[in-house]
Amino acid sequence: MSHATPHRLLYFFVAFVLLMFFGLIYAWSLFVDPLEAEFGWDRSATSVVFTLSIITFCAGMLVAGALEERTSPRTVMLITAACLGLGLIASAFTESLPFIYATYGVLVGAGVGLGTDVVMSVTLKWFPDKQGLASGAMLMGFGGGTMLLSPVVTTMLGALGWRLTFGALGVVFVVLVGAGAFIMKLPTPEYVRPLLEKARQNATVAAVDMTGGQMVRTPTFWVFMVYLMLVTCGGLALISQAVPAAMELLMGAGAAASGAASAGAGASGAAAAGAGVSAVLTEAEALMLATAAMGSVSAMNGLGRLINGFIWDKFGYRVCLTWIAVAFAAGMLCCAFAMMGGNFLLLVAGFMLLGLMYGGNMCSMSAMVGTFFGPKYYGINYAIATCQMIPAAIVGPQILALSQMGSGSYLGAFWVFFAVAIAALIVSLFIKPPKNNRAA
């Protein structure tokens, strides 16, 4: 078996890179301001693009799970390349909201869903003995992609404009995913069998493999889905509006600092008016800081997936679910108090906590599918579990956007999501493995 070890590491590396690029779906907020500036669209309308992309992301995963059983990973990945290339390149020709809804919201979202499911499903079959850690490490690429690639996209937006940026990204995705299609492949049964037997002996994988139909008939699945929806709701809300929320605080704090200074308050008055903002900022400087703040979400998003994968394998699901809910509540408190006090550094701290909890939540979803319900039907089961993102994507970003439009501030929404975090903590206490897989 040792001669095959480099092969599974190769597939892991390819999967990590692909998922890192797929994670750019979370960088939608970078395009919000340029599109709103050119077309005069309001925040509620542009939030629908992100919501649609998450809905079609989930739909794409379901389609991928079904296609994998009837075709091959290569076929699904080539379809992924076509969806992403067409969706992004077509987005460059946007002239109306329905058009960007169809191109980015539907085609790009579906392409990312297709690709994510097939890449995760194929790669985790090489790691039946390390479901939690492998899931977390791969999903770290998905979550960290925004952090690593957002500065590149921001630079492209400044140099090329949003239209050429969409087109260039479309070409990159076609080449990258197309190449991955000819590298990724499933492991042989001879390779998997001893690893799976060892994992089941150590009770790190379910003793019985459940189909999607069997999974959805267990109380465990539905309680866990409620928990996932509550946590994902807050995570997607922040991700969809991270840059605008940071810009609100920065420009507001900068204006307050300017007013305090002009009133004779001096440097100390300016600092008090906008803690963490040392001077009056231009819009370009504020945008740079806001993008960096979003990058902190992405960094912690990726790190949270890796940390949670380790915790799941080492300490079990109960510890994982508890720390995720606690980080959710603490992050929303930080964001709320940051808005009240105009403290940018506290806002970044809140963003980082929310990134950690969202990344951990995504990893726990993947680990739960393999650990509670077995690896055999992982592709379709993971896709079904991911559907919890649909209601979360509809509710979360809209609460944040409507709060901002109604009051001119995101503050009220942060308090709503704090209450949601407490509800998630309570729900986590009722999650238990299915009876026939209780050893897991």
N, C-alpha and C positions, 0 to 999 in steps of 0.2 A: 504493500500500500504506500510505502514511503515515496516510491518513484512518482506517485500521482499527486503528492502534496503540493509541489510547485504549481500544478495545474489549477487547483482550487484557489490558490492565492492569486493566480493570474486572472481568473474569472472575478474574484472579489475586486481586484484593482480596476478592471474594466467597468464593473458595475458601479464602483464608487465614482469614477469619472463621469459616467453617463448620468447617474443620479444627481451629481453636482450641477450639471447643466439643466436637468429637468427641474431642479429647485429654483431656477430663474422664474418660474411661474409666480413665485412670491415677490418678485421684484416689480410687480405691476404698478406699485405706488410711484415708481420713478417716472412713469409715463403720464401720471395723472395731471400734474401741473402743465406740461407742454400741451396736452390735448385740450384741457380746460381753457388755457390761454388763447389757443387758436380758434376754438369753436364756441367758446362761451358756455360750455356745459356746466351744470352744477354738480356738487359732490355726490349727491344721491344717485344721479344718472351714471357717473363714472364708476361708482361702487358696484353697480349692477354687472359691469364687465368682470370684476373679480369674482363676484358671486356666481356668475355663469361659468367661469373657468373652473371653479371648484366643483360645481354640479356635474359638468361634463367630464371633469377629472375622475369623479367617482363612477360615472357611466362608462368611461373608457376602461377603467379597471375591471368592471364587470364583464365587458365585452372581451377584454384580454383573457380573463379567467376562463371564459367559454371557448375562445379560439384556441387557447393552448392545448385543450383536450382534443381538438379536432384537426389542428394543423401542426405548426412547429414554432418554436421561439423565433426562428429567423423570419418567418412570414409575418408574425406579429410585430417584430421590430422594423421591418421594411414598411409596414403600414404606418407605424409610428413616425418614421422619417418623413413619409409623404404628408401626413397630417400636420406635423410641426413646420415643415418647409412651406407648404401651401398656406397655412394659417398666418405665419409671421410675414411672409412676403406679401400676401394679400392685405395684411394690416397696414402696410406702408401706403396703400392707396385709399385709406379711410377718408370719407367725406361726411359720414353720418353715424349716429349712434347705432342704428340697426346693423350697419356694416361692421363696425368694430365688435359688436356683440357676437356676430356670426363668425368673424375671422379669429379674433383673439379669444373671446369668451367661449366659443364652441369648438373650433378646430384645434386651437392650441391646447385648451384644457383637455380635450379628448385625447390628443396625442400624448400629452404628459401622463395621463392616466394609463393608457395602453402601455407605454414604455416602462413606467414605474412598476406596474404589476408583473410584467414578464421578466424584467431584470431581477426584481426581488425574488420571484418564484424560482427562477432557474438557479440563482446563486445560493439561496438558502437550502436547496436540495444538496448542495455540496457540503453543508455544515449542519447536519442533523444533530450533532453533538454540542453545538454552540449556538442555539437559536437566539438567545437573548443578546449575546455579545455581537454575533454576526449581524443581526437586525440593527442593533444600535450603531455599529460601525458604518454600515452601508447608509443608513438613514442620516448619519452625521454628514455624509456627502450631500444628500438632498437638502438638509437644513442649512448647511454651511455654504452651499452654492451661492446663495444671495450675498453673503458677506464677501466671498472671494471675487465674485464676478460683477457685483453691483458697481464698484468703482470703475470697472472697464466700461460698463453700459453707460454710466454717468458721463464718462469722458467722451464716449461715442455720441451721446446726445448733444453734448456741447459742441463737438467738432462737425458732426454730420447732420444733426437734426433728427427728429424722431422717425421720420419716414425712412431714411437710409439706414438708421439703426435697426428698425424692424427687418428690412430686407437683408442686411448683413447677418443678423442672427438667424434668419431662415436658412441661408446658405450653410452656415456653420452647423446647424442641427442636422441638415440632410447628410452632410459629409460624416459627421461624428456618429450618428445613430446608424447610418448605413454601414460604416466600418464595424461597429459593434455587432451588427446582425450576423456578420460572417466570423465572429470570434466566439460569441457565447454559445454554449451547448450544455445539454444535460449530462450528469454523471451516469456511469454505468451502475446497474443494480449490484454488481460485485463490489464496487467501491463503497456504496452507501450502506450495504447490509450490516457489516460489523460496527460501523459508527452508530447506526440507529439502534442496534441491540444494546450497545453500551449505554447510550443515552436513556433508554427505557429502563435499564437496570438501575441507573442512578436517579430515576424519577424526574429527569429534567425535560422529558417529552411525554406527552399523553400516551397511556397504555393502549388506547383505542383510537384509530383514525376515524373522525366523523366527517361525513359529507356536509355540504352546505345545508341541505334540508334537515339533517339531524342536528346540526349546530343551532339553527334558528329555533328549534323546538325546546331548547334548554333554557331554564330561567337565568342561568349564568350569563348567557349571551345578551339577553335583553337588559339586565341590570348593568352590565358592563357598557352596553351601548348608551344608556342614559348618562352614565358617568363620562364617557368619551364626548358626547354631545355638549355637555355643560362646559367641559374644559376647552374643547376645540372652539366653541363659540367665542370665548374670550381671546384665544390665540389668533384666530383668523381676523377678528375685529381689529386687533392691534396691527397685524401684518398688513392689512389692507389700507390702513390709514397712518402708518408709523411716521412717514415723512411729513404729511400735513399736520399731524398732531404736534410733532417737534417744532415745525415752523410756527405754529400758533404761539407756542410758549416763547420761542426765541424772539420773534418779532414783537410780541407783547411785552416781554421782559426788556427788550432793547428800547422800546418806546417809553416804558416806565422809567428806565434808567436815564434816558435822555431828558424826560420831564423833571426827574429829581435833580439832575445836574443843573438844568437851566433855572431851577428854582433856588439854586444856591446850596443844594444839599451836598455838592462836591462828590468826591470819589466814594466816600462811605455811603452816601445816600444812593448813589447809583448801584453800588454792590448790594445794598439792602433791597432795592427795588427789583433786582434781577440776579439773585444768587446763582453763581455759576456762569453768568454772562458778564465778562469784565469790561465790555465796551459796547457802544451802540454798533449794531451790526448792519451791514448792507444785506440786501436780499440774497446776493450770491454767496456771501459768507454764511448766512443763516442756512441756506440750502446745503452747503457743504457740511455743516455741523449736523443738520437733520439727516443727511444721508449716512453720516458716520454713526448716528444714533440707531438708524435702521440696521446698519452693519452689526451693531452690538447685539441686536435681536437675532440676527442670522448666526453670529458666532456662538451665542449661547444655545440657540436652537440646535445647531449641530453638536455642540458639546453635551447638551442635555440628553440627546439620543444615545451617545456613547456611554455616558455615566449611568443612564437608566438601564442600558443593556447589561452592564456589569452588575448593578444592584439587583436586577431581576434574577440573574443566574446565581448570585452569591447569597442574597438575603430573602428572595422571594417576592411575590407580587404585592403583598400587603404593605411592605415598606415603600415600594415604588409608588403605589397609588396615594399613599398618605403624603409623601414629600411633594408630589406633583400638585395636590390640592392646596397645601400650605404655601408653596411658592407662588401659586396663582393668586391667592388672597393677599400675600405680602406685596407682590408686584403691583396689583391694582391700588393698594394703599399708597405705595410710593408714587405712582402716577397721579393719583388724586391730590396728594399733598404737594407734589411738584407743581401742578397747575395752580393750586391755591397760592403758593408762595413764589411762583416764577422761578423755580430752581431747576435749571437744566441738568445738573449733575444727578439730582434725585430722580429726574425723569429717566435718565439713562440707566440708573440702578433698577428702576421699575421695569424698563424695557428688558434688561438683562435677566431679571427673575422670570419675566413672562416668556422670554425665549427659552430659558431652561425648562420651564414647565411644559411649554408646547412641544419642544423636542422630546422630552421624556414621555409625554402623552402619546405621541406618534409611535415611539419605540414600544411602549407598553401594549399598544394595539397589535403590533406585529408579533411581539413575544407571546401575547395572550392566545393568538390564533394557533401558533405552533405548539405552545406548552399545554393549553387546555384542550385543544381539538386535534392535534397531531399534524405532522408535516405533509402527509400524502396529498391532501386536498387544499394545501396552503393557498394556491393561486386564487381559486374561486372564493374560499373562505375569507381571505384577506380583503378581496374586493368587496364582499358583502359587508364586512365590518367597516370598511372605509366609507360606506354610504352614510354613516353618521355625520360625515362632513357636510352633507347636503343641507339639512336643516340648520346646522351650525353656521354654514356659509351664508344662508339667507338671513338669519336673525342677527348674528354678531355684527357684521359690517354695517347693516342698516341701523342698528341701535346707535352705533358710534356716529354714523353720518347724519342721522336725524337729530341727534343731540347737538351736533355742531351747527346744523342749519337752524335749529329752533332757538338755541341760546347763544350761538356764536362761539361756543366752547365745548370741548370734549369732557369737561369735568363731571357732568352729571352721569355720563355713560360709565365712567370709571367706578362710580359708587354702585351702579347697577351690577357691574361685573364682579365687584367685591362680594355682593350677596350671592351671585351665581357660584363663586368659588367656595363659599361656605356650604352651599347645597351640594356641590360635588364632593366635598369632604364627608358629608353625612352619607351620601349614596355609596361611597367607597367601602363603608363598613359592612355593607350587605353583599359584597361580591365574594363568591366562593367557587372553586372549581366544580365542574359537573360531577355528579355522583359516581359515574362509572370511570371517571378519570381523576378521582379525588387524590390519588398519590402524587399527581403532578403539582 
